[in-house]
Amino acid sequence: MKLLFINLLTVSRMFLGAIIFVLIAMTDFYWTAFLLFFIAGITDYFDGYFARKYKATSVIGEILDPIADKILIIFLLFAISVSLPSFYIAFIGALIITREIWVGALRDFNARKSRSDATKVTFLAKIKTTIQLFTISIYLLGLSLNNMLILLFADLFLFMSLLITIYTGYQYTLSSLKK
């Protein structure tokens, strides 16, 4: 039962991403989108916390957790780039998504070769996801307050997020090629 609850927390991020996308598209609901995004972030923390606390980890949970994060991030980057509209956010978002697809392919490749450890989630990759989520929250705050200075700050964090994203993709690539 605990495992089911933990996995439901994880899957909820996927659905929240779609709901938040619609709220951002409606423009009058930025605060609601910001609140739901905060809740999605909390589910990301608690699914891992409960899995460790109750020793309720599973293979499906390990697979779903990063996918749920990616789906949430993709929905939000698309929504923000359309809402502002910003080629900068769209381009960096496309680069981030490309890295995620690449790493997914590396994971599939390594799994077929029984070398899953080559692309096991690293601490820096967790930091990358945290910075991506933080960056999106800054964008949502800037949209909610209609504050261009906050949005500029978010643009800077998005670039930093891109650098870490590319670097971790590079690390996974090297690790996959060495083995």
C-alpha positions in Angstrom: 0.0 0.0 0.0 2.9 2.4 0.8 4.5 1.6 -2.5 1.3 2.4 -4.3 1.0 5.8 -2.5 4.6 6.6 -3.3 4.1 5.8 -7.0 0.9 7.8 -7.1 2.8 10.8 -5.7 5.3 10.4 -8.6 2.7 10.0 -11.3 0.8 13.0 -10.0 3.6 15.2 -11.3 2.9 14.1 -14.8 -0.8 15.2 -14.5 0.1 18.4 -12.7 2.4 19.3 -15.5 -0.5 19.2 -18.0 -2.8 21.1 -15.6 -0.3 23.8 -15.0 0.3 24.1 -18.7 -3.4 24.9 -19.2 -3.4 27.4 -16.3 -0.4 29.2 -17.7 -2.1 29.3 -21.2 -5.2 31.0 -19.5 -2.9 33.8 -18.2 -5.3 34.8 -15.4 -4.2 31.8 -13.3 -0.5 32.3 -12.8 -0.8 32.2 -9.0 -2.7 29.0 -9.2 -0.1 27.5 -11.6 2.6 28.7 -9.2 0.8 27.0 -6.2 0.3 23.7 -8.1 3.9 23.8 -9.2 4.9 24.1 -5.6 2.8 21.1 -4.8 4.4 19.2 -7.6 7.8 20.0 -6.2 6.7 18.8 -2.8 5.6 15.5 -4.3 9.1 15.1 -5.8 10.6 15.5 -2.3 8.1 13.3 -0.5 8.0 10.3 -2.9 11.8 9.9 -2.4 11.5 10.6 1.3 8.8 8.0 1.9 10.5 5.4 -0.3 13.7 5.7 1.8 11.9 5.9 5.1 9.7 2.9 4.5 12.2 1.0 2.4 9.6 1.0 -0.3 11.8 1.5 -3.4 11.0 -0.3 -6.6 12.3 -0.6 -10.1 9.2 1.1 -11.5 9.6 3.9 -9.0 13.2 4.4 -10.0 12.1 4.6 -13.6 9.0 6.7 -13.1 10.6 9.4 -10.8 13.0 10.9 -13.4 10.3 10.6 -16.1 7.8 12.4 -14.0 10.3 15.2 -13.4 11.1 15.4 -17.1 7.4 15.5 -18.1 6.7 18.3 -15.6 9.7 20.3 -16.8 8.8 19.9 -20.4 5.2 21.0 -19.9 6.4 24.0 -18.0 9.2 25.1 -20.3 6.8 24.9 -23.3 4.1 26.8 -21.4 6.5 29.6 -20.3 8.1 30.0 -23.7 4.6 30.3 -25.3 3.3 32.6 -22.6 6.1 35.1 -22.7 6.7 34.4 -25.9 10.4 33.7 -25.8 12.6 32.1 -28.4 15.4 32.1 -25.8 13.3 29.9 -23.4 12.1 27.8 -26.3 15.6 27.2 -27.6 17.1 26.4 -24.2 14.1 24.2 -23.5 14.7 22.3 -26.7 18.4 21.8 -25.8 17.3 20.5 -22.3 14.8 18.2 -23.9 17.4 16.9 -26.4 19.7 16.1 -23.5 17.0 14.2 -21.7 16.2 12.2 -24.8 19.9 11.5 -25.3 20.4 10.3 -21.7 17.2 8.2 -22.1 18.8 6.5 -25.1 22.1 6.0 -23.2 20.1 4.4 -20.4 18.3 2.1 -22.8 21.7 1.2 -24.4 23.3 0.5 -21.1 20.4 -1.5 -19.8 20.6 -3.7 -22.9 24.3 -4.2 -22.2 23.6 -4.9 -18.5 25.5 -1.8 -17.6 22.8 0.3 -16.0 25.3 1.6 -13.4 26.9 3.7 -16.2 23.8 6.0 -16.3 22.6 5.7 -12.7 21.3 9.1 -11.5 24.2 11.1 -10.1 24.1 13.7 -7.3 24.9 16.5 -9.9 21.9 15.3 -12.0 19.7 15.7 -9.0 21.1 19.2 -8.5 20.3 19.8 -12.2 16.7 18.9 -11.7 16.5 21.0 -8.6 17.9 24.0 -10.4 15.5 23.4 -13.3 12.5 23.3 -10.9 13.8 26.4 -9.1 14.2 28.3 -12.4 10.7 27.4 -13.4 9.4 28.6 -10.1 11.2 32.0 -10.6 9.5 32.3 -14.0 6.1 31.5 -12.5 6.7 34.1 -9.7 7.7 36.7 -12.3 4.6 35.9 -14.4 2.4 36.0 -11.3 3.8 39.4 -10.2 4.1 40.7 -13.8 7.7 41.6 -12.9 10.3 41.7 -15.8 13.3 41.9 -13.4 12.3 38.6 -11.9 11.9 37.1 -15.4 15.4 38.4 -16.3 16.7 36.7 -13.1 14.9 33.5 -14.3 16.6 33.8 -17.7 20.0 33.8 -16.0 19.1 30.7 -14.0 17.8 29.0 -17.1 21.2 29.5 -18.7 23.0 28.1 -15.6 20.5 25.2 -15.7 21.4 24.5 -19.3 25.1 24.4 -18.6 24.6 21.9 -15.8 22.2 19.9 -18.0 24.7 19.7 -20.8 27.6 18.8 -18.5 25.7 15.9 -16.8 24.7 14.6 -20.3 28.4 14.8 -21.2 29.3 12.8 -18.0 26.7 10.1 -18.8 28.0 9.9 -22.3 31.6 9.5 -21.1 30.6 6.9 -18.5 28.7 4.9 -21.2 31.6 5.0 -23.7 34.2 4.0 -21.1 32.4 0.8 -20.0 
